Amino acid sequence: MSKYKYELHTIAPFSDMFKALSNTHRLQIFLYLANNCFPGELSTEEEMRISVGELGDGLNIAPSTVSHHLKELRQAGLIRMERKGKNIECWIEPETLDQLVDFFQNAKGKKQ
């Protein structure tokens, strides 16, 4: 049996995350951000962000639809957003992906 405790206060934030990701468009947006805006060795903070317009264009999703789904992802704690002049930029914090990885590793009973 895993040493990980499945207590409500421990898993509640993940429930919100998974609920947000259960929508196909939101999952598509999250994966796009994870694959295109994630820090690498040479990435700057600016390169880790993408504007809402660019995101919609990259996924061929209407701007109003993108905005709605980004709001849901932000409220679930999966992404961050910030106004930069006329644009709104969004990104995934590396810690968010680390938390999801840890959650599944603990659920499997292995911590790497």
C-alpha positions in Angstrom: 0.0 0.0 0.0 1.2 3.5 -0.8 2.4 5.8 1.9 0.6 8.6 0.1 -2.4 9.8 2.1 -5.5 10.5 0.1 -7.0 13.0 2.4 -9.5 15.6 1.2 -7.3 18.6 1.8 -4.4 16.9 0.0 -6.3 15.9 -3.2 -8.9 18.7 -3.4 -6.7 21.0 -5.6 -6.1 18.1 -7.9 -9.8 17.5 -8.3 -10.2 21.0 -9.5 -7.3 20.6 -11.9 -8.7 17.3 -13.4 -12.2 18.8 -13.7 -10.8 21.7 -15.7 -8.8 19.3 -17.9 -11.8 17.1 -18.5 -12.9 19.4 -21.3 -11.3 18.7 -24.7 -10.5 22.3 -25.5 -8.9 23.0 -22.1 -6.8 19.8 -22.3 -5.7 20.9 -25.8 -4.8 24.4 -24.6 -3.0 23.0 -21.5 -0.9 20.6 -23.6 -0.1 23.3 -26.2 1.2 25.5 -23.4 3.1 22.7 -21.8 4.8 21.8 -25.2 5.4 25.3 -26.5 5.9 27.5 -23.5 7.8 25.4 -21.1 11.3 26.6 -19.9 14.4 25.0 -21.4 18.0 25.7 -20.7 18.0 28.8 -23.0 14.4 30.0 -22.4 13.8 33.4 -20.9 10.7 34.2 -19.0 9.3 36.0 -22.1 9.8 32.9 -24.2 7.7 30.8 -21.7 4.6 33.0 -22.4 2.2 33.2 -25.2 -0.5 35.7 -26.0 -4.1 34.7 -26.0 -4.4 35.7 -29.7 -1.3 33.5 -30.6 -2.7 30.6 -28.7 -6.1 30.8 -30.5 -4.3 31.0 -33.9 -2.0 28.1 -33.0 -5.0 25.9 -32.1 -7.5 27.3 -34.6 -9.9 28.2 -31.8 -12.0 31.4 -31.7 -10.6 34.0 -29.3 -13.8 34.1 -27.2 -13.6 30.3 -26.7 -9.9 30.5 -25.8 -10.6 33.2 -23.3 -13.4 31.2 -21.6 -11.3 28.1 -21.3 -8.2 30.0 -20.1 -10.3 31.5 -17.3 -11.3 28.0 -16.2 -7.7 26.8 -16.4 -6.5 29.8 -14.3 -9.2 29.3 -11.7 -8.1 25.6 -11.4 -4.6 26.8 -10.7 -3.2 25.2 -13.9 -2.0 28.4 -15.7 -1.2 32.0 -14.9 -2.2 35.0 -16.9 -0.9 38.6 -17.0 -1.8 41.7 -19.0 1.1 43.0 -21.0 0.1 46.2 -22.7 -2.8 45.4 -25.1 -2.2 41.6 -24.8 -2.9 39.0 -22.2 -0.1 36.5 -21.9 -0.5 33.0 -20.4 1.9 30.3 -19.3 2.2 27.2 -17.1 4.4 27.5 -14.0 6.9 24.7 -13.9 5.8 23.9 -10.3 2.3 23.1 -11.6 3.7 20.4 -13.9 5.9 19.1 -11.0 2.8 18.9 -8.8 0.9 16.8 -11.4 3.9 14.5 -11.9 4.3 14.0 -8.2 0.6 13.3 -7.8 0.7 10.5 -10.3 4.0 9.1 -9.1 2.6 8.9 -5.6 -0.7 7.4 -6.9 1.4 4.7 -8.5 3.3 4.2 -5.3 6.7 5.3 -6.6 8.4 8.6 -5.9 11.3 9.3 -8.2 
